[in-house]
Amino acid sequence: MLLSIVQAIGLFLATNIDDIIVLSLFFARGAGQRGTTVRILVGQYLGFAAILGAAVLVTLGAGAFLPPEVIPYFGLIPLALGLWAAWKAWRRDDDDDDDEAKIEGKKVGVWAVAGVTFANGGDNIGVYVPVFLSVGPAAVVAYCAVFLALVAVLVAAAKFIATRRPIAEVLERWEHILFPIVLIGLGIFILVSGGAFGL
C-alpha cells in the first residue's frame, strides 16, 4: 500500500505539472477578487473528479470486457503519449499547448476552472487507465484517494506560483522534458511487467 501511495504521488506530479501553470494564470486573473481561491479549489476538484470518474469507468469496462492477456498492451497508451510529447518538445511545437489560450475569455468561476481542468485532462485519463488496469482494486482506491488529497496541494502551489513568475517559467521549461520521460518509462514498465510481446 505504501508503494502504491508513493507511485500515486509521482504519477500525479508527472501528469499535473501543466495544471499548476494554468491554475496560476487563473489566480493571476482573479487577483483582488473575493472568493477566488475557493472558486478555483472547487472547480479543480470538480474537473479532476470528472477525470478520475472517466478513468475508473474506462478501467472497469476494459477489465470486464477484455481478456486479461490484452491488459498489458494498454501500456502502449502512455508510451505513445510520451513519444508524442517528446516529438512535440523536440519540434518545439507549443502552439496547441499555450496555457494563456486555455483560460482566455474565461472568468474565474467554478465551472470555468472545472471545464478547463477536464478539457486539459485527456492525457491524465490516457495514463491513469493502463495504471489502474495493472494494479488491484485496493491500489486503485489508494491512487484515487492520494490524487484527491493532492488536488488541494496543487491549488496551493498554483496560488504560490501566481505571485512568483520565475518559478512558473522554470516549471514550464522543464515540464516538456520530464513529462515525456515519465510517460515513456511508465508505458515500458506496464508492458514489461505485464509480459506484453513476450517480454
C-alpha positions in Angstrom: 0.0 0.0 0.0 2.9 2.4 0.8 4.4 1.7 -2.6 1.0 2.5 -4.3 0.9 5.8 -2.4 4.4 6.7 -3.5 3.7 5.7 -7.1 0.4 7.7 -7.0 2.3 10.8 -5.8 4.8 10.5 -8.6 2.1 9.9 -11.2 0.0 12.8 -10.1 3.0 15.2 -10.2 4.0 14.0 -13.7 0.5 14.4 -15.1 -0.4 17.7 -13.4 2.6 19.9 -13.8 0.9 21.8 -16.6 -2.2 22.3 -14.4 -0.1 24.3 -12.0 0.7 26.8 -14.7 -2.9 27.0 -15.9 -4.2 27.4 -12.3 -1.6 30.1 -11.5 -2.9 32.0 -14.5 -6.4 31.7 -13.1 -5.1 33.1 -9.7 -3.4 35.9 -11.5 -6.6 36.8 -13.4 -8.7 36.6 -10.2 -6.2 38.7 -8.1 -8.0 41.0 -5.7 -11.4 39.3 -6.1 -13.0 37.8 -3.1 -13.5 34.1 -3.1 -11.1 33.4 -5.9 -9.2 30.7 -4.0 -12.4 28.8 -3.1 -13.8 29.0 -6.6 -10.6 27.7 -8.1 -10.4 24.9 -5.5 -13.9 23.8 -6.0 -13.6 24.0 -9.8 -10.4 22.0 -9.8 -12.0 19.3 -7.6 -15.0 19.1 -9.9 -12.9 18.9 -13.0 -10.4 16.4 -11.5 -13.2 14.2 -10.1 -14.7 14.0 -13.6 -11.3 12.9 -14.9 -11.0 10.2 -12.3 -14.6 9.1 -12.9 -13.9 8.7 -16.6 -10.7 6.8 -15.9 -12.3 4.5 -13.5 -15.3 3.8 -15.8 -13.0 3.0 -18.8 -10.9 0.8 -16.5 -14.0 -1.1 -15.3 -15.2 -1.5 -18.8 -11.9 -2.7 -20.2 -11.4 -5.0 -17.2 -14.8 -6.6 -17.7 -14.9 -7.0 -21.4 -11.3 -7.6 -22.4 -9.3 -10.8 -21.8 -6.6 -10.5 -19.2 -3.8 -11.1 -21.7 -4.8 -7.9 -23.6 -4.5 -5.7 -20.4 -0.6 -5.2 -20.5 -0.9 -3.8 -24.0 -2.6 -0.7 -22.5 1.0 0.3 -21.7 1.2 1.4 -25.3 -1.1 4.3 -24.4 1.3 6.2 -22.1 4.2 5.1 -24.3 2.6 6.7 -27.3 1.6 9.8 -25.4 5.2 10.1 -24.1 6.6 9.7 -27.6 4.2 12.3 -28.9 5.1 14.7 -26.1 8.8 14.1 -26.8 8.3 14.7 -30.5 6.4 18.0 -29.8 9.1 19.1 -27.3 11.8 18.3 -29.9 10.0 20.2 -32.6 9.2 23.0 -30.1 5.6 22.7 -31.3 3.9 24.5 -28.3 1.2 26.3 -30.3 -1.6 23.9 -29.1 -0.3 23.9 -25.6 -0.4 27.6 -24.9 -1.5 28.0 -21.3 -2.7 31.6 -21.8 -5.1 30.4 -24.5 -6.6 27.8 -22.3 -8.0 30.4 -19.9 -8.6 33.3 -22.4 -12.1 34.6 -22.2 -12.8 32.6 -19.1 -13.8 34.3 -15.9 -12.5 32.9 -12.6 -15.6 30.9 -11.9 -16.1 27.3 -10.6 -17.4 25.9 -13.9 -14.7 27.7 -16.0 -12.0 26.2 -13.9 -13.7 22.7 -13.9 -14.2 22.9 -17.7 -10.5 23.8 -18.3 -9.3 21.2 -15.9 -11.4 18.4 -17.6 -10.5 19.6 -21.1 -6.8 19.5 -20.1 -7.2 16.0 -18.6 -7.3 13.8 -21.7 -3.7 12.8 -21.2 -4.4 12.1 -17.5 -7.2 9.6 -18.5 -4.9 8.0 -21.1 -2.2 7.4 -18.4 -4.4 6.5 -15.4 -6.4 3.7 -17.2 -3.4 1.5 -18.0 -2.1 2.0 -14.5 -5.4 1.2 -12.9 -5.7 -1.9 -15.1 -2.3 -3.1 -14.0 -3.0 -2.9 -10.2 -5.6 -4.3 -7.9 -8.9 -2.6 -6.8 -7.4 -1.6 -3.4 -4.5 0.1 -5.1 -6.9 2.0 -7.4 -8.7 3.3 -4.4 -5.4 4.3 -2.8 -4.4 6.1 -6.1 -7.7 8.0 -6.2 -7.5 9.0 -2.5 -4.0 10.3 -3.0 -4.9 12.1 -6.2 -7.8 13.8 -4.5 -5.7 14.8 -1.5 -3.0 16.3 -3.8 -5.6 18.4 -5.7 -5.6 20.8 -2.7 -1.7 20.8 -2.7 -1.8 21.6 -6.4 -4.1 24.5 -5.9 -1.9 25.9 -3.1 1.2 25.5 -5.2 -0.5 27.4 -8.1 -1.5 30.2 -5.7 2.1 30.4 -4.5 3.5 30.4 -8.1 1.0 33.0 -9.3 2.9 35.6 -7.3 6.3 34.3 -8.3 6.5 34.2 -12.1 10.2 33.0 -12.3 9.1 29.7 -10.6 6.3 29.2 -13.1 8.8 29.8 -16.0 11.2 27.1 -14.7 8.3 24.6 -14.3 7.1 25.4 -17.8 10.5 24.9 -19.2 11.2 21.5 -17.6 7.7 20.1 -17.9 8.2 19.5 -21.7 11.2 17.3 -20.8 10.0 15.5 -17.6 6.5 14.7 -18.9 7.6 12.5 -21.9 10.3 10.7 -19.9 7.8 9.7 -17.2 5.2 8.6 -19.7 7.6 6.6 -21.8 9.0 4.9 -18.7 5.6 4.2 -17.3 4.5 2.6 -20.6 7.5 0.4 -20.8 7.1 -0.7 -17.2 3.4 -1.7 -17.8 4.3 -3.6 -21.0 7.3 -5.4 -19.4 5.6 -6.2 -16.0 2.5 -7.5 -17.8 4.6 -9.7 -20.2 3.4 -7.9 -23.3 5.2 -9.0 -26.6 6.7 -11.9 -24.6 8.9 -9.6 -22.6 
